Structures are given as structure tokens and as C-alpha cells.
Amino acid sequence: MKRRILVNILLAFVLLPILKNAPMFLEVVILGNEMPYHLAMDYWSYMELYMIENLLIYPILYMFTILVPYNLILSIIQCLQNFYTEVYGGKYL
């Protein structure tokens, strides 16, 4: 259970911001293209402006909308498997 919690936190607070910002980082920083004109700033100013959103709000929303229900379903399935194993001696219905 501790491992699942750690993996969920890493997915939400590390991998999600990286995946969200990777396309713009690749285009602007690595390839050297300009920012989209509607942003009218450099990449690092954009990151400073949206830091709270990228590093706090989106990961928390992702955890509560995707990861918590997913892990709840996994826990229910695991409990049912344990129940059937104890009751039917390892033979599932």
C-alpha cells in the first residue's frame, strides 16, 4: 500500500507536470522556436506565471479524478480475490 501511494504521488506531482509542459519545452527551449504570440513572453516567464497551476492544482485534480478512483477499483478487486481465495480455496467463480 505504501508503494502504491508513493507511485501515485510521483505520477501526479512529477510525471504529470513534465508531460504537460514537455511539448512547449521541446518547441521553445530545445528547437528555439518562438512562443505562441498570444502568450507574448519567454518560456521561463510563462513557467513562473503558471507554477502554482502546473505544480499544485493540476496534480491534485489528477489525483482526485483519476488516481483515487483507479486505486479504489484495484483495492476492491484485490479484496474480492482474497475473499474468494479464502472461501473457495483458491478457485474463482
C-alpha positions in Angstrom: 0.0 0.0 0.0 2.9 2.4 0.8 4.4 1.7 -2.6 1.1 2.5 -4.4 0.8 5.8 -2.5 4.4 6.7 -3.4 3.8 5.8 -7.1 0.6 7.9 -7.2 2.4 10.9 -5.7 5.2 10.6 -8.2 2.8 10.2 -11.1 0.8 13.3 -10.1 3.5 15.7 -8.9 6.4 14.7 -11.1 5.3 12.9 -14.3 2.1 15.0 -14.9 3.8 18.4 -14.9 6.6 17.0 -17.1 4.2 15.6 -19.6 2.0 18.7 -19.6 4.9 21.1 -20.3 7.1 18.8 -22.5 5.7 19.9 -25.9 6.2 23.6 -25.2 9.6 23.0 -23.7 10.7 21.0 -26.7 9.4 23.5 -29.2 10.6 26.7 -27.4 13.8 25.7 -25.5 15.3 22.9 -27.5 14.2 23.8 -31.0 14.5 27.5 -30.4 11.1 28.5 -31.9 9.2 31.5 -30.6 6.5 31.3 -28.0 2.9 31.4 -29.4 2.1 35.1 -30.0 -0.9 35.1 -27.6 1.5 34.4 -24.7 3.9 37.2 -25.6 6.6 36.2 -23.1 9.5 33.9 -22.9 9.2 30.3 -21.7 10.6 30.8 -18.2 8.3 33.8 -17.5 5.4 31.5 -18.6 6.6 28.8 -16.2 6.9 31.3 -13.3 3.4 32.6 -14.0 1.8 29.2 -14.1 3.9 27.5 -11.5 1.1 27.0 -8.9 -1.2 25.7 -11.6 1.3 23.3 -13.0 2.9 22.0 -9.8 -0.1 22.1 -7.4 -3.6 22.4 -8.8 -3.3 20.1 -11.8 -1.6 17.3 -9.8 -4.2 17.4 -7.0 -7.1 17.4 -9.5 -5.4 14.5 -11.3 -5.1 12.5 -8.1 -8.7 13.0 -7.1 -10.3 12.5 -10.5 -8.1 9.7 -12.0 -5.8 8.0 -9.4 -8.1 7.7 -6.4 -11.0 6.0 -8.3 -8.5 3.8 -10.1 -6.8 2.7 -6.9 -10.2 2.2 -5.2 -11.2 -0.2 -8.0 -7.9 -2.0 -7.7 -8.4 -2.3 -3.9 -12.0 -3.7 -4.3 -10.8 -6.3 -6.9 -8.0 -7.3 -4.6 -10.4 -7.7 -1.6 -12.7 -9.8 -3.7 -9.9 -12.0 -4.9 -8.8 -12.5 -1.3 -12.4 -13.3 -0.2 -12.9 -15.9 -3.0 -9.5 -17.4 -2.2 -10.4 -17.9 1.5 -13.9 -19.1 0.9 -13.4 -21.3 -2.2 -9.9 -22.4 -1.5 -8.3 -20.7 -4.5 -10.9 -21.5 -7.0 -12.6 -18.4 -8.5 -16.2 -18.5 -9.8 
